[in-house]
Amino acid sequence: MSTRKRRRTPASDWNLPILTDWGLKPRQQRLLVIIASIAGVLVAAVTLTTVIAALGSDARSDTQQAAGLSPEGTRPEKFEGWASPKVFAPIAERAKDAQPVTAKELFAGKTLTGAHKVTLKLAEKSVDTDCSAALWGAELIAQVGDAGCSQAARAAYTSTDGRYLAQFTLLNLNDAKVAGELVESLKSLHRGGWVRPLAPFPPDAYTEGGAYALGHYVALVWLSRADGAEPSPRDDFANLALTVRAAEKPLFKRVVALTGAS
């Protein structure tokens, strides 16, 4: 009579010493390992999603910077710059025009009136001794700092008919040389750095800007329709710019005070 050998049961692959010590049977150990593996996959997926989202945010930020955008608004789509007129030669150096400008001096009038019945009403005003507070764009801020900017005066206006927005900014620099250099640089530099809006422009608004050297000062003008749309033939942005530039009048008074000319 032959005897059948009893086959030995193979050791389980799920007989892990540390889990056996905890009193878990092979089937329980297998279930625990499967659950842990699934949890690990989920954690990895969440982590990967977070990383991708962060990279996407950085990519959008880089794209915005490349397009000339900032958290504060957009750069001007159209820009022009002008050298200082000879009339401002007496204030070509801040050393000869040392008195700081004030909001009361520059923005005393509540309205500015131009041709064709354009009237701008003062909405906000500010004078910062830290010029970087009024600007964005690392290269622009660096150049303005090198130019010895001591003040950035800003005023925001709305037209009385509600159709237009305008901002006037005056930078107080060391001398006419650096003022002229800044205006020239801004012909391309405005794409990556500009003025911070004192009052918000509409999102994705079409805007136009200009820079004017005025002795040791630089005036920056920024214009937009209130609805953010591109100007139509009935929108005279040139006249709008002349209207907001009436804020420059106190600088002419400074020239008169130094020269005695009428």
C-alpha positions, 0 to 999 in steps of 0.5 A: 500500500503506497502512502501519499506524501503530504504536500507542504503548504508554501510560505505566504508572500504576505508573511511580513515579520513586523506585521506578523509580530503585530498579530496580523494573518497573511490575508490581513497583511496583504489587505493592509499592503494593498490599502497602503499602496493605494493611499501612496498613489493618491498622495503622489497624485495630489502632490503631482497636481499641486506641483503642476498647478504651481508650475502653471501659475508660474508659466502664466506669470511669465507670460504676463510679464512677457506681455508687459502685464502686471497685477496692477494693470496693463501697459500702454498699447500706444506710447510716445516720448518727448524731450524737455523744452528749452523753457525748463532749462532753469530747472534742469538741476534739482539742486537749483529747484530743491523744494519738494513738490506737494499734492497741494501745489500740483493738484490743487484744482478739482477739475482740469478743463480742455478744448472741445468741452473736455473736463477732468475731475480729480478722483485720487491723488498721492505723493510718494517719497519711495518712487518704487511704490508708484511703479512696476517693472524691475528695470524701470524701477532700477533706472528711476532709482539710479536717476535719484528719484525722490518723489512720485506724484500721481493724480487720477481723473475721470471725465465729467461725462464718465467717458474717459479715465486719465492719470498724471504722474510726475517723477522728481529726478536729479537732473535733465540729463537723467530725465531725458534718458528715462524718456528715451528708455521708456520708448521700449521700456514701457513694455515691461514696466510702467506706472501703477494705477492710482485708480483702476483701469478696466481689465484688459483696457486699451490705454495710451501713454506718454512721457515728457521730460520737463527739466529735472522732472518726467511727467507720465500721462496715461489715458483710457476710455472708461469702458476700456475699448479702443478709441473711435474717431470721436475720441480725441486722446490728443486733446485728452492728454493736453487736458491732463497735462494742465497739472504741469502748470506749477512747474512753469511757476517754478521757472518764473520764481527762479528767473523772474520772467513773466 
